[in-house]
């Protein structure tokens, strides 16, 4: 009878031999290359141990130690973590921007076995490798998510922002739940569960199958992931089927899902691609916007003087006779500066999503090798003192010129880089604006003296969700009944 213990030892030896071969091959090949960027030392076979918590902050510390571009070896793979600020920021020394200048060579995604292949069956746009499928999906998404089309979402976004105000009036302690409640109630729990699973799987080093892909084929290894896939697929198909039924009865339905259904053949989308494109963008966009709203509330409570500047401007530009609408989108620079600073001060994605180098990329007498996993570390970028003076300080005025207009020489890559930039960025910006404007027009937001806010209280993950925190909401104009009356009529006539 075959000795299982002996078999496992043989298998382990073969895996170790294969890994050693890859390491040796990489070392031999590296002799013909420029050297890799510097980085922390690691085991000769297994590479650099990844931190289990606060990865983006640890990477930022390594960047401070080894330089603006560092390399790590994760098993047989090379990971490059640059602190990269977009090329239009001339004050940034040593950080000329691989992510932007070499955007075409970094348009690929590394293989994501758990989240991309098993959970999403290769259908999630954010993880699809560069190629024909990516271009098809991106083209379909861009058509109805570009800046010119973003205005079509105004009624939905205004309704959602109004509902946040109502929810806070009904239950101020549940303000974070109010930011999250952007779907019909039965969908909330399911969508949040799906997003939590996806974000967990996307953490670098979360599962061994990312290093040793052979585990994908081990019987029973992916049983739970496959169950998650079935649940997720069912949710996305149910959402699209609901829109299809609404169209059949003459109802409008959500703009993007409706567009996909009406133009499926012209974009050559399968039913599966269409369901995942609509469902995954819908869920991910709602989650990131909810986090941005929570950060806005936190910053308002913690920095009352910054909040007051926005409210002074809102009182002058909008007044007290009406609530803000999208007609005010380009009017108040103070609120735009406040939004920009919220997104920099506490980035929604602290590490960002991984890119993959399609070929060797020379960079300042160093080499980013073909196949390297490349992260643009948003947290490290946001803390670069050469670009953002006193980076830990919440200071919306850093975004304004002396004449009070928004600076065009200072940016922050909230939505990613290059060809993998978030396709929904224009819709997201408008959603954050209308929520910020309506919240700060409606309420004076303060801390609860008995429960001070921990400004560093965020869940460590791909999306940095704030931990539960208390805030107080005082209606700014009249009493609560007056505010309810204004909100009751909000959006009429659109």
Buried (B, 14 or more C-beta within 10 A) or exposed (E): EEEEEEEEEEEEEEEEEEBEEBBEEBEEEBEEBBEBBEBBEBEEEBBBEBBEEBBBBBBBEBBEEBBBBBBBBBBBBBBBBBBBBBBEBEEBEEBBBBBBBBBEBBBBBBBBBBBBBBBBBBBBBBBBBBEEBBEBBBEBBEBBBBEEBBEEBBEBBBEBBBBBBBBBBEEBEEBBBBBBBBBEEEBBEBBBBBBBBBBBBBBBBBBEBBBBEEBBEEEEBBEEBEEBBEBBBEBBBEBBEBBEEBBEEEEEBBBBBBBBBEBBEEBEBEEBBBBBBBBBBBBBBBBBBBBBBBBBBBBBBBBBEBBBBBBEBBEEBBEEEEBBBBEBBEBBBBBBBBBBBBBBBBBBBBBBBBBBBBEBBEBEEBBBBBBBBBBBBBBBBBBBEBBBEEBEEBBBEBBBEEEEEBBEEBBBBBBBBBBBBBBBBBBBBBBBBBBBBBBBBBBBBBBBEEEEBEBEEBEBBBBBBBEEBBBBBEBBBEEEEEBBEBBEEBBEEE
